[in-house]
């Protein structure tokens, strides 16, 4: 898998070098009041744990379609809207269709890609592993592509917004990366849609150890294939 990093091309096989820094991911109440505290506790337990700050799906005019924020920098709708507009202004004239691109913006790393009239973004800390963020981005747009049967456009996304939001929750929960295999994500979303959405499980200290134990398997499969 190739993508552009500040004008340079990287290969995802390089992720093997970084694998020793990766860990994993429990479920939480996405958007719950204690979510930021849970992420902070997870990071304190393992400082090398890769974290995602937000996932954004915007239209070609920079208007939000589906977004999830996991850290407290953007605690209000107004601050989120301001960030989204500024980010869109920064990236809207770049060519990120053939390959994803990465930039430093407002003290965070942003990996992004355009598909049709949609703009997919994944944001992480400025020192976050860019290859891990790219794998999250790839999982984001490829799982949506599978779920929408290759019809990745604003109209189709709005008609199937529940599937897109479920896909986001399968990829990242509370800032913690859960899964990066698009086919697995799409399959889980389909099952959840058929059975009715399952109630989210709050993060507890017990789930931390389970999350850390399972992450290596998920990220190894996606980063080293």
C-alpha positions in Angstrom: 0.0 0.0 0.0 1.5 3.3 -1.0 0.6 6.8 0.0 2.1 10.3 -0.1 3.9 11.6 3.0 4.9 15.3 2.6 5.8 14.6 -1.0 7.5 11.3 -0.4 6.1 7.8 -1.1 6.1 5.3 1.8 5.4 1.6 1.7 3.3 -0.1 4.3 5.8 -2.8 4.7 7.8 -0.3 6.7 5.2 -0.7 9.4 7.0 -3.9 10.5 9.7 -1.7 11.9 7.1 0.1 14.0 5.1 -2.9 15.1 6.7 -3.2 18.5 5.1 0.2 19.4 1.5 -1.0 18.7 -1.1 -2.3 21.2 -5.0 -2.5 21.3 -8.5 -1.5 22.0 -11.6 -2.0 24.1 -15.1 -0.7 23.5 -16.5 2.3 25.2 -19.4 4.7 25.1 -18.4 6.8 22.1 -19.1 10.4 22.9 -19.8 9.7 26.5 -18.8 12.2 29.2 -16.0 9.9 30.6 -14.6 9.1 27.2 -11.7 11.5 27.3 -10.8 10.3 30.8 -10.8 6.7 29.6 -8.5 7.6 26.7 -6.1 9.4 29.1 -6.1 6.3 31.5 -5.4 4.0 28.6 -2.5 6.2 27.4 -1.1 6.4 31.0 -1.1 2.6 31.2 0.8 2.3 27.9 2.3 5.5 26.5 3.0 3.6 23.2 -0.7 2.9 22.6 -1.7 4.4 19.3 -4.6 6.8 19.6 -6.9 8.5 17.1 -8.2 12.0 17.9 -11.0 12.0 15.4 -12.4 10.5 12.2 -14.1 12.9 9.8 -16.2 12.5 6.7 -16.9 15.8 5.0 -18.4 16.7 1.7 -16.8 18.6 -1.2 -17.7 21.9 0.4 -16.3 21.0 3.8 -19.7 20.3 5.5 -19.8 17.4 7.9 -21.4 14.2 6.9 -20.3 11.9 9.8 -17.7 12.8 12.5 -16.4 11.3 15.7 -14.1 13.1 18.2 -12.3 11.2 20.9 -10.2 13.7 22.7 -11.1 16.9 24.6 -9.4 19.5 22.3 -12.7 20.0 20.5 -15.2 19.8 23.3 -17.9 22.0 21.7 -19.8 21.8 18.4 -18.4 25.3 17.6 -14.8 24.2 18.1 -15.4 21.1 16.0 -17.0 23.1 13.2 -14.1 25.6 13.2 -11.5 22.8 13.0 -13.4 21.1 10.2 -13.7 24.2 8.1 -10.0 25.2 8.7 -8.9 21.7 7.8 -11.0 21.6 4.6 -9.6 25.0 3.6 -6.1 23.6 4.1 -6.7 20.4 2.1 -9.4 21.1 -0.4 -7.0 22.2 -3.2 -4.5 19.2 -2.8 -4.6 16.1 -4.9 -5.4 13.2 -2.6 -7.5 11.0 -4.9 -5.0 8.6 -6.4 -3.1 8.3 -3.1 -3.7 9.4 0.5 -1.7 12.3 1.8 -0.5 13.4 5.2 0.0 16.9 6.7 0.8 18.5 10.0 -2.1 20.9 10.9 -2.8 22.7 14.1 -0.3 20.6 16.0 -1.9 17.3 14.9 -1.1 14.8 12.1 -3.9 14.4 9.5 -4.1 11.6 7.0 -6.7 12.1 4.3 -8.1 10.9 1.0 -10.8 12.1 -1.4 -13.3 9.7 -3.0 -15.9 11.1 -5.3 -17.5 14.1 -3.6 -16.4 13.0 -0.1 -13.3 13.7 2.0 -12.1 11.1 4.6 -9.8 12.3 7.4 -8.1 10.6 10.3 -6.2 12.7 12.9 -3.6 11.7 15.5 -1.0 13.2 17.8 1.8 15.0 16.1 4.2 12.2 17.1 1.8 9.4 16.2 2.9 6.6 13.8 1.7 7.8 10.4 1.5 4.3 9.0 -0.9 3.3 11.7 -3.0 6.4 11.0 -3.0 5.5 7.3 -4.2 2.0 8.1 -7.1 3.5 10.0 -7.9 5.8 7.1 -7.7 2.9 4.7 -10.0 0.8 6.9 -12.4 3.8 7.0 -12.9 4.4 3.3 -12.6 0.8 2.2 -15.1 -0.5 4.7 -17.5 2.3 3.6 -16.9 1.3 0.0 -17.8 -2.3 0.7 -20.9 -1.4 2.6 -22.1 1.0 -0.1 -21.3 -1.4 -2.9 -18.8 0.9 -4.5 -21.2 3.8 -4.6 -19.2 6.2 -2.4 -20.9 9.5 -2.9 -22.6 12.0 -0.6 -26.2 11.0 -1.6 -25.6 7.3 -1.0 -23.8 8.0 2.3 -26.6 10.1 3.6 -29.1 7.3 2.7 -27.0 4.8 4.6 -25.6 7.0 7.4 -26.4 4.4 10.0 -24.0 1.9 8.3 -21.2 4.5 8.1 -21.5 5.4 11.8 -21.5 1.8 12.7 -18.4 1.3 10.6 -16.6 4.2 12.4 -17.5 2.6 15.8 -16.1 -0.8 14.6 -12.8 0.9 13.6 -12.2 3.2 16.5 -13.8 3.4 19.9 -12.9 6.1 22.5 -9.8 6.9 20.4 -8.6 3.3 20.6 -8.1 1.4 17.3 -10.3 -1.7 17.3 -10.0 -3.1 13.8 -8.4 -2.2 10.5 -9.5 -5.0 8.2 -12.2 -3.5 5.9 -13.9 -6.8 5.2 -14.1 -7.7 8.9 -15.5 -4.2 9.7 -18.1 -4.5 6.9 -19.1 -7.9 8.1 -19.6 -6.8 11.7 -21.6 -3.8 10.6 -23.9 -6.0 8.5 -24.4 -8.3 11.4 -25.1 -5.5 13.8 -27.5 -3.9 11.3 -29.4 -7.2 11.0 -29.6 -8.0 14.7 -30.1 -4.5 16.0 -27.2 -2.5 17.4 -25.7 -4.0 20.5 -25.5 -1.9 23.6 -21.9 -0.5 24.0 -19.8 -1.9 26.8 -18.3 0.8 29.0 -14.5 0.8 29.5 -13.4 -0.8 32.8 -10.0 -1.6 34.2 -10.7 -5.3 33.3 -11.2 -4.5 29.7 -7.9 -2.6 29.5 -5.9 -5.8 29.8 -8.0 -7.6 27.3 -7.7 -4.7 24.9 -4.0 -4.6 25.2 -3.8 -8.4 24.7 -5.9 -8.4 21.5 -4.4 -5.4 19.7 -1.2 -7.0 18.6 -3.2 -9.5 16.6 -5.3 -6.9 14.9 -2.5 -4.5 14.0 -0.1 -7.3 13.0 -2.6 -8.6 10.5 -3.3 -5.3 8.9 0.1 -3.7 9.0 2.3 -6.7 8.0 0.1 -8.2 5.3 
